């Protein structure tokens, strides 16, 4: 992977004081002076200031934690406010839609009532007329059927008369034959026979004409009967259709009632929606007020954090002044050990440079190359192999010399810690929380305490801070750092983490 250089902002540097070692160290062979009452009091004050600084540091860290939590809660509240606003807008939209649906349904109901009423009136009148026509058609059909019957009877009578006429004609013919056979005696009978024959002929002609008229009448009456029956069937179908229409009108009435019921249900929905919209609006206002209150609390916490940071700086300054005053304190021996170790590291670096094992550019390399897959992120530089070889003997020896020492390691001026104590330089695993506590080498600690220790050029620097152990666990500690100078250049610092 190509090296990625971190952009580091340089902090203002303080000029190194003339003293190169704390006044707490004594020349070899000199007797330890008897502690005076004032010195004892100063030492006790230093111890109490150390405890006070630790407490203030812990409080400051907790204030920062609470401030971060409030920031997260504020963000959550703002999201809730946004969600409530969206719900409120949605409720308003639903309410408007419900009101629109209610108005449309009301208009449909009114139209249905008007149409249904008009159709009912028209269909009732039409149904009455159809029933009347049907009754008349039925009566006419019955009358025509009777007329057909009577016509057929008249035709039968006409046929009978024609048969009688034919018989009379035969009788007349026979009578004429007999009259002619009788001679003069049958002349009168012949006249009668001729008269009967003439009458029969007239009767035949009359009955024939009557039969023709009856045939025409029968055909006409039959046609009328058939048409009347068709009309009667059509009337019956019309009655059945009007009954179906009446049923549909009933269904239309039922639909109208359903619309009315739907309007009631829409009204039942609209009312809770209006109440819900009002409640959401009120909740949004309450949440907005709560967010404003949280913002004010965050501002107050930020000011409190600034004040506690100032208190921490004051307590650290007092401790540093006491430690540099020559009064023997709990940190005196540790300061001397840190100064000695930092000097030893500088000597090892300068000896390696003199032997040509590495160059000055390698030692001051700031191209921090991320190690792929590391979490927390670890880096490599051109001097990591060098520190891995030179620093462990010094650091492990000092770590084992005092129970108060939690860790001791050299960092460059940007807070990069290449080689840590062995117990904090484990290979990383899959758990970032475990890695944070056990794999602290190859990492950049550019927090306030880390950068101050890395860029300090005073003989020593005492700080109080909370060490992040991962998983939300913090350890309140004191940080003692001494600058490491190589060839007159500030390489970084040697840090010692101390139990309070």
C-alpha positions in Angstrom: 0.0 0.0 0.0 1.3 3.5 -0.8 2.3 5.5 2.2 -0.2 8.1 3.3 1.3 11.1 5.2 -0.7 12.4 8.1 -1.1 16.2 8.2 0.1 17.3 11.6 -0.5 20.8 13.0 2.5 22.0 14.9 1.8 23.3 18.4 3.7 26.4 19.6 7.0 25.3 21.3 8.3 26.7 24.5 12.0 27.4 24.8 13.8 24.8 26.9 14.8 26.1 30.4 18.5 26.2 31.4 18.1 23.4 33.9 18.6 20.0 32.2 17.5 17.8 35.1 15.0 18.3 37.9 16.3 19.7 41.2 15.1 16.6 43.0 18.2 14.7 42.0 21.2 14.7 44.4 24.9 14.5 43.7 26.5 11.2 44.3 27.7 10.7 47.9 25.8 13.7 49.3 23.7 13.0 52.4 20.0 13.2 52.1 18.9 16.4 54.0 16.5 16.2 56.9 13.0 17.0 55.7 11.8 20.3 57.3 8.3 21.0 58.3 7.8 23.3 55.3 9.1 20.7 52.9 6.8 18.1 54.5 3.9 20.5 54.1 4.8 21.2 50.5 5.1 17.4 49.8 1.7 16.8 51.4 0.2 19.7 49.3 1.8 18.1 46.2 0.2 14.8 47.0 -3.2 16.4 47.6 -2.9 18.4 44.5 -2.1 15.2 42.7 -5.3 13.6 44.0 -7.2 16.8 43.3 -5.9 16.9 39.7 -6.9 13.2 39.2 -10.4 14.0 40.5 -10.7 17.1 38.3 -9.4 15.1 35.3 -12.0 12.4 36.0 -14.8 15.0 36.4 -13.6 16.7 33.2 -13.7 13.4 31.3 -17.1 12.6 32.6 -18.3 16.0 31.6 -17.0 15.4 28.1 -18.7 11.9 28.1 -22.0 13.5 29.1 -21.6 16.2 26.5 -21.0 13.6 23.8 -24.0 11.7 25.0 -26.1 14.8 25.0 -24.9 15.5 21.5 -26.0 12.0 20.4 -29.3 12.5 22.2 -29.8 15.9 20.6 -29.2 14.4 17.2 -31.8 11.7 18.1 -34.2 14.3 19.3 -33.8 16.3 16.2 -34.5 13.1 14.2 -37.6 12.5 16.3 -38.7 16.1 15.8 -38.3 15.6 12.0 -40.3 12.3 12.2 -43.0 14.0 14.2 -43.2 16.8 11.6 -43.5 14.2 8.9 -46.2 12.4 10.8 -48.0 15.7 11.3 -47.8 16.5 7.6 -49.0 13.0 6.8 -51.9 13.4 9.3 -52.9 16.7 7.7 -52.8 15.1 4.3 -54.9 12.2 5.5 -57.3 14.7 7.1 -57.6 16.7 3.9 -58.1 13.5 1.9 -60.8 12.3 4.3 -62.6 15.6 4.2 -62.4 15.5 0.4 -63.7 12.0 0.3 -66.5 13.0 2.7 -67.5 15.9 0.5 -67.4 13.7 -2.6 -69.4 11.0 -0.9 -72.0 13.6 0.2 -72.3 14.9 -3.4 -72.7 11.3 -4.6 -75.3 10.7 -2.0 -77.3 13.8 -3.0 -77.1 12.8 -6.7 -78.1 9.3 -5.9 -81.1 10.5 -3.9 -82.2 12.8 -6.8 -81.7 10.2 -9.5 -83.2 7.4 -7.5 -86.3 9.5 -6.7 -86.8 10.5 -10.4 -86.2 6.9 -11.6 -88.6 5.6 -9.0 -91.3 7.9 -10.1 -90.8 7.2 -13.8 -90.6 3.5 -13.3 -93.6 3.4 -11.0 -95.7 5.3 -13.6 -94.3 3.1 -16.4 -94.9 0.0 -14.4 -98.5 1.0 -13.8 -99.0 1.7 -17.6 -97.4 -1.5 -18.5 -99.6 -3.5 -16.2 -102.7 -1.7 -17.6 -101.6 -2.4 -21.1 -100.9 -6.0 -20.2 -104.3 -6.4 -18.7 -105.9 -4.9 -21.8 -103.9 -7.1 -24.0 -104.9 -10.1 -22.1 -108.6 -9.1 -22.3 -108.2 -8.4 -26.0 -106.5 -11.7 -26.5 -109.3 -13.5 -24.8 -112.0 -11.7 -26.8 -110.2 -12.4 -30.1 -109.9 -16.1 -29.1 -113.7 -16.1 -28.5 -114.2 -14.4 -31.9 -112.0 -17.0 -33.6 -114.1 -19.7 -32.0 -117.4 -18.1 -33.1 -116.0 -17.6 -36.6 -115.1 -21.2 -36.9 -118.6 -22.1 -35.7 -120.1 -19.8 -38.4 -117.9 -21.4 -41.0 -119.1 -24.8 -39.8 -122.8 -23.6 -40.1 -122.0 -22.2 -43.6 -120.6 -25.6 -44.6 -123.7 -27.3 -43.2 -126.0 -24.9 -45.2 -124.0 -25.6 -48.4 -124.5 -29.3 -47.8 -128.2 -28.8 -47.3 -128.3 -26.6 -50.4 -126.6 -29.4 -52.4 -129.2 -31.9 -51.1 -132.0 -29.5 -52.1 -130.5 -29.1 -55.5 -130.4 -32.9 -55.9 -134.0 -33.1 -54.7 -135.0 -30.4 -57.2 -133.3 -32.3 -60.0 -135.0 -35.5 -59.0 -138.3 -33.7 -58.7 -137.9 -32.2 -62.2 -137.1 -35.7 -63.5 -140.2 -37.1 -61.9 -142.4 -34.2 -63.1 -141.3 -34.7 -66.6 -141.9 -38.4 -66.4 -145.5 -37.8 -65.0 -146.5 -35.5 -67.9 -149.4 -33.2 -67.5 -150.1 -34.5 -64.0 -146.7 -33.6 -62.8 -146.6 -30.1 -64.2 -147.5 -28.4 -61.0 -144.9 -30.5 -59.2 -142.4 -29.4 -61.8 -143.1 -25.7 -61.1 -142.5 -26.4 -57.5 -139.4 -28.3 -58.3 -138.1 -25.4 -60.5 -138.8 -22.9 -57.8 -137.0 -25.1 -55.2 -134.1 -25.5 -57.6 -133.9 -21.7 -58.1 -134.1 -21.2 -54.3 -131.4 -23.8 -53.8 -129.2 -22.1 -56.4 -129.7 -18.7 -54.8 -129.0 -20.3 -51.4 -125.8 -21.9 -52.7 -124.5 -18.7 -54.2 -125.4 -16.8 -50.9 -123.7 -19.4 -48.7 -120.7 -19.5 -51.1 -120.3 -15.8 -50.8 -120.8 -16.0 -47.0 -118.2 -18.8 -46.8 -115.7 -16.6 -48.7 -116.4 -13.8 -46.3 -116.1 -16.1 -43.3 -112.8 -17.5 -44.6 -111.4 -14.0 -44.8 -112.8 -13.2 -41.4 -111.3 -16.3 -39.9 -107.9 -15.6 -41.4 -108.0 -12.0 -40.1 -109.2 -13.0 -36.7 -106.4 -15.7 -36.5 -103.8 -13.1 -37.4 -105.1 -10.7 -34.9 -105.2 -13.4 -32.3 -101.6 -14.3 -33.0 -100.5 -10.7 -32.8 -102.5 -10.2 -29.7 -100.8 -13.2 -28.1 -97.4 -11.8 -29.1 -98.4 -8.4 -27.6 -99.5 -10.1 -24.4 -96.2 -12.0 -24.1 -94.3 -8.8 -24.7 -96.4 -7.1 -22.0 -95.6 -10.0 -19.6 -91.9 -9.6 -20.4 -92.2 -5.9 -19.8 -93.8 -6.6 -16.5 -91.0 -9.0 -15.6 -88.4 -6.4 -16.7 -90.1 -3.7 -14.7 -89.9 -6.0 -11.7 -86.2 -6.5 -12.3 -85.7 -2.7 -12.6 -87.6 -2.4 -9.3 -85.2 -4.8 -7.8 -82.3 -2.8 -9.2 -83.8 0.3 -7.8 -83.8 -1.4 -4.4 -80.2 -2.2 -4.9 -79.6 1.4 -5.8 -81.3 2.4 -2.6 -79.1 0.0 -0.7 -76.0 1.5 -2.4 -77.2 4.9 -1.3 -77.5 3.7 2.3 -74.0 2.3 2.0 -72.7 5.6 0.9 -74.4 7.3 3.8 -72.8 4.7 6.1 -69.4 5.3 4.4 -69.8 9.0 5.1 -70.3 8.3 8.7 -67.2 6.0 8.8 -65.1 8.7 7.0 -66.3 11.2 9.7 -65.3 8.7 12.4 -61.8 8.5 10.8 -61.5 12.2 10.3 -62.1 13.2 13.9 -59.3 11.0 15.4 -57.0 12.1 12.5 -57.6 15.8 13.4 -57.0 15.0 17.1 -53.9 13.0 16.1 -52.6 15.9 14.0 -53.1 18.3 16.9 -51.4 15.9 19.3 -48.4 15.5 16.9 -48.1 19.3 16.5 -48.1 19.6 20.3 -45.6 16.8 20.6 -43.4 18.5 18.0 -43.5 21.8 19.9 -42.7 20.0 23.2 -39.8 18.1 21.5 -38.5 21.3 20.0 -38.5 22.9 23.4 -36.7 19.9 24.8 -34.1 20.1 22.0 -33.6 23.8 22.9 -33.2 22.8 26.5 -30.7 20.1 25.6 -28.8 22.6 23.5 -28.5 24.9 26.4 -27.4 22.1 28.7 -24.8 21.1 26.1 -23.5 24.7 26.0 -23.4 24.7 29.8 -21.4 21.4 29.8 -19.0 22.8 27.2 -18.3 25.8 29.4 -18.0 23.5 32.4 -15.5 21.3 30.4 -13.5 24.4 29.6 -13.4 25.4 33.2 -12.4 21.9 34.3 -9.7 21.9 31.6 -8.4 25.1 33.1 -8.5 23.6 36.6 -6.6 20.6 35.3 -4.0 22.8 33.7 -3.7 24.9 37.0 -3.2 21.7 39.1 -0.7 20.3 36.6 1.2 23.6 36.7 1.3 23.6 40.5 2.5 20.0 40.6 5.2 20.7 38.1 6.3 23.8 40.0 6.4 21.8 43.2 8.3 19.0 41.6 10.8 21.4 40.1 11.2 23.4 43.3 13.6 20.8 44.8 11.1 19.5 47.4 11.1 15.7 47.3 7.7 14.4 46.2 6.3 11.1 45.1 7.2 11.9 41.5 10.8 12.9 42.2 12.3 9.5 41.6 10.1 8.8 38.6 11.1 12.2 37.1 14.7 11.3 37.5 14.1 7.8 36.0 12.2 9.3 33.0 15.0 11.9 32.4 17.6 9.1 32.5 15.7 6.8 30.1 15.0 9.6 27.7 18.7 10.4 27.7 19.6 6.8 27.1 17.2 6.6 24.1 18.7 9.7 22.6 22.2 8.2 23.1 21.2 5.0 21.3 19.7 7.0 18.4 22.9 9.1 18.1 25.1 6.0 18.2 23.2 4.3 15.5 23.4 7.4 13.4 27.2 7.6 14.0 27.6 3.9 12.9 25.6 4.6 9.8 22.9 2.0 10.6 20.2 4.5 9.6 19.9 8.1 8.4 18.5 11.2 10.1 15.7 11.3 7.5 14.7 7.7 8.5 14.7 8.6 12.2 12.5 11.6 11.6 10.2 10.0 9.0 6.6 11.3 9.2 5.2 9.2 6.3 2.8 7.1 8.4 1.7 4.2 6.3 -1.6 2.6 7.5 -1.5 -1.2 8.2 -4.4 -2.7 6.2 -7.1 -4.3 8.2 -6.0 -2.9 11.6 -8.7 -1.7 14.0 -7.9 0.6 15.7 -5.7 1.9 12.9 -2.0 1.1 13.2 0.8 2.6 11.1 4.4 1.9 10.0 7.3 4.3 9.4 10.9 3.8 8.4 12.1 3.9 12.0 9.7 1.2 13.5 12.2 -1.6 13.0 14.8 0.5 14.7 12.7 1.2 17.8 11.5 -2.4 17.9 15.2 -3.4 18.3 16.5 -0.6 20.6 13.7 0.4 23.0 12.2 -2.8 24.6 15.1 -3.5 27.0 15.0 0.1 28.4 11.2 0.2 28.5 10.6 -3.2 30.0 13.3 -2.6 32.7 11.7 0.6 33.8 8.2 -0.9 33.7 9.2 -3.6 36.2 11.0 -1.2 38.5 7.9 0.5 40.1 4.4 -0.7 40.7 3.0 2.8 40.0 4.2 2.6 36.4 1.3 1.3 34.1 3.3 1.8 30.9 6.3 3.6 29.5 7.0 4.2 25.8 8.7 6.6 23.5 6.5 8.7 21.0 7.6 10.9 18.2 6.7 14.6 18.1 3.3 13.8 16.4 2.2 11.3 19.1 3.1 8.2 17.0 4.0 5.3 19.4 6.1 2.8 17.3 7.1 0.3 20.1 5.1 -0.2 23.2 5.6 -2.5 26.2 5.3 -6.1 25.3 2.0 -6.6 27.2 0.4 -3.7 25.1 1.9 -4.9 21.8 -0.2 -8.0 21.2 -1.1 -9.0 17.7 -4.5 -7.6 16.8 -7.6 -9.9 16.7 -11.1 -9.5 15.4 -12.4 -7.6 18.5 -11.7 -3.8 18.2 -12.4 -3.3 21.9 -9.8 -6.0 22.9 -7.4 -4.5 20.4 -7.8 -1.0 21.9 -6.7 -2.3 25.3 -4.0 -4.8 24.3 -2.6 -3.6 20.9 -1.5 0.0 21.6 1.7 0.0 19.6 2.0 1.4 16.0 -0.7 3.9 16.9 -1.0 7.7 16.9 -2.1 9.3 20.2 -2.8 12.9 19.2 -5.3 13.7 21.9 -4.6 16.7 24.2 -2.4 14.8 26.6 -0.7 12.8 23.9 0.3 15.7 21.8 1.4 17.8 24.8 3.7 15.0 26.0 5.0 14.4 22.4 5.8 18.1 21.8 6.9 19.1 25.3 10.5 20.6 25.4 10.6 21.5 29.1 12.7 19.2 31.3 9.6 17.3 32.2 5.8 17.6 32.0 3.2 16.2 34.5 -0.4 15.8 33.3 -3.5 14.1 34.5 -5.8 12.3 32.0 -8.2 9.5 31.5 -6.8 6.6 29.5 -9.3 5.0 27.1 -9.1 1.3 27.7 -11.9 0.5 25.1 -15.5 -0.6 25.6 -16.3 2.6 27.5 -13.7 1.9 30.2 -11.4 4.7 31.4 -8.5 4.7 33.8 -7.6 8.0 35.5 -3.8 8.3 35.4 -0.9 10.8 35.6 1.3 11.2 32.6 5.0 12.1 33.0 6.9 13.0 29.9 10.5 14.0 29.1 11.6 15.3 25.7 14.0 13.2 23.6 16.6 15.4 21.8 18.7 13.9 18.9 21.6 15.9 17.5 19.9 19.0 18.9 16.6 18.2 17.2 13.4 17.4 19.1 12.5 13.8 18.1 9.6 13.3 20.5 9.1 12.4 24.1 9.4 9.5 26.6 6.0 9.0 28.4 5.4 7.2 31.6 1.8 6.4 32.6 1.3 6.4 36.4 -1.4 5.1 38.7 -2.9 7.9 40.7 
